[in-house]
Amino acid sequence: MTAAGRAGRKSPQTSTREPIIQEPASHSQESDPDAESQATRRDADVTESVRANRGWWDRNADEYQIEHGTFLGDDRFVWGPEGLDEVEAELLGPPEDLKGRDVLEIGAGAAQCARWLAAQGARPVALDISHRQLQHALRIGSSFPLVCADAGALPFADGSFDLACSAYGALPFVADPVRVLKEVRRVLRPGGRFVFSVTHPIRWAFPDEPGPEGLSVSASYFDRTPYVEQDEEGHAVYVEHHRTVGDRVRDVVAGGFRLVDLVEPEWPVWNTSEWGGWSPLRGNLIPGTAIFVCERD
């Protein structure tokens, strides 16, 4: 899972793992655009969004894996901060049916989900826009291909996969989600399933806070203006795009899919952790994740 929305980047939780890999000498000498970034709401097109988010994830992959690596595990398939596991959810189908299936994971991060799929006998390919995230996939180890590419221009032939999945990867960050959905449909075989999770759209109306202050509406749910963090010159260094539930459904249909389920995971009793704006307090009152289960006819 690459991220859990804009709030997922600010979790105070840390793990005992040390996933940092050797940093190139030149990396430490560069200025950090995030250090002086300013949050705003403004338009951001496809090109700006891709550039900003590739750079953001390359710079922040190490921190992300330190903060969330223990929760995600090395080979678990977790759909979101609530902790819904594919072992229980079976949104891609029963685990025994995954054997021998070609599966594309989009926004794979360190490829935890792909690693779980491989353990079930599937043939996964893990794709991410961030080279640094995929370096963490190499660090953990993988027996499957890792591909650094944009989800809006998948480097695969038509009909290459039986299934596709994305746990908080790509879709929250792209300016043109229909373009991504059409690309996913193109690389799926007839009857293929695509399952993706995103920040639940209702969360955009509330502050990104895990405590009581995060329970009062502070913005219009219908305001689709992207959330942008920009540097002093006004260049975006992070972009996230808001779609309402209705927008997401229409995007799925426009992308050539049939929506067969929409899952809103409830917060489980066992999960006492906070992940940015996700917390037991908020999770017991409002949804935090939306999972769209789509099929190609």
Buried (B, 14 or more C-beta within 10 A) or exposed (E): BBBBBBBBBEBEEEBEEEBEEEEEEEEEEEEEBBEEBEEEEEEBEEEBBBBBBBBBBBBBBBBBBBBBBBBBBBBBBBBBBBBBBBEEBEBBBEBEBBEEBBBBBBBBBBBBBBBBBBBBEBBBBBBBBBEBBBBBBEBBEBEBEBBBEBBBEBEBEEBBBBBBBBBBBBBBBBBBBBBBBBBBBBBBBEEBBBBBBBBBBBBBBBBBBBEEEBEEEEEEBEEBBBBBBBBEEEBBBBBBBBBBBEBBBBBBBEBBBEBEEBBBBEBBEEBEBBBBBBBBBBBEEBBBBBBBBBBBE
